[in-house]
Amino acid sequence: MRPWILCSLVCLVACDCEGSSSDTPAPPVERPGIDPLPEVEVNMDKVFLGRRLFHDPLLSGDGSVSCATCHSLDHGGAESRATSEGIGGQVGPINSPTVLNAHFNFRQFWDGRAEDLAEQAAGPIENPMEMGGSFEDVPRNVAEDEWYATRFTSIYGEEDAVTKEHIIDAIAEYERYLITPSPFDRYARGDESALNEQQQRGYALFRETGCTTCHQGVNAGGTMYQKMGVVENYFELRGGELTDADMGRFNVTGDEANRHFFKVPTLRNITLTPPYFHDGSQESLEESVRIMARVQLGKTLEDAQIADIVAFLGSLTGELPEHARLPEADAIPERVRTGEPVVEHPAATGDGDEEVLEPSPDEEG
């Protein structure tokens, strides 16, 4: 669908259709809604492997940055900074979106340049401003860690199993595992007691206002591109100079019609992930709701309405899956990057005579 068609649809859905020549009241518009999260089947051996890779700075050029640096489980799978900080203290141009429930996005990254989680996982590792690694070096560095060497061989069944493709596959499998069912999902499946009165009122208002025109589906977003500032120029309202990151999808396609278009972000766990928007310009969720209603839908919300919508958004905050966090038994060892082999994981070879293929006690079950 062309971007201008999307804009037209948003404006039409947001319109109150006043001024009709008919005296007959128009029937209520059936708004799209948010669907409950489905279950996702994963290979838990790959999840455990990908979990450690996700948290391991070994994948970066100087051993200082990991995937978790910008996608913290303690911050809703996103980061607390306005924009990312990468290798060597370099400050990136854009706010890292949450990795939680990212499996359900139709594309990855704000500008949609990655087709899926595997393609997304590969990008930051070699980005010179992010992790600054190289897939000429990373597989070799990973293979020198006996914990990894043992598990890659066990899972992928090859003598030289530590490859770029397998590293990416394991990280992507871990990210697929990061699904966070919430009280809203219970409500969407019929349990009305899962949301309190204000949250239910907020969800109704969220739909009536037109927010679900873009924030819909199982991820409350992540299903389309949309212009930042459909009704009113967001960047004029924000102030400051435009950056390359503000160009959005245009940076990928070079098509003028895609300028300032971004993948609609998920609203799941949104209460945990300030600052907001691609530029990290807003710390307040209440103010972010106010701005979105204004620039996307041309509507001015009262404080009480915003409070109801924010209460509803809180119902989208979910629980991390049981094995999302890296257990202490699999903690990343300290390594000295001197060209010498990396330090072996203390549990990699047991007493030195037998291989350890089973997950740690925290992983079982």
ABEGO torsion letter per residue (X at the ends): XBAAAAAAAAAAAABAGBGBABABBBBBBBBBBBBBBBBBBBBAAAAAAAAAAAABAAABAAGABBAAAABBAAAGGBBABABBBBBGGBBBABBBBBABGAAABABBEAAGABABAAAAAAAAAABAABAGBBAAAAAAAAAABAAAAAAAAAAAGBABABBAAAAAAAAAAAAAABBBBBAAAAAAAGBAAABBAAAAAAAAAAAAAGAAAABBEAAGEGABBBBBGAABBAAAAAEEBBBAAAAEAAAAAGBAAABGBBBBBBABGAAAAOBBEAAGABABAAAAAAAAAAAAAGBBBBAAAAAAAAAAAAAABBBBBAAABBBAAABBBBBBBAGBBBBBBAAAAEAGABBBABBBAAABX
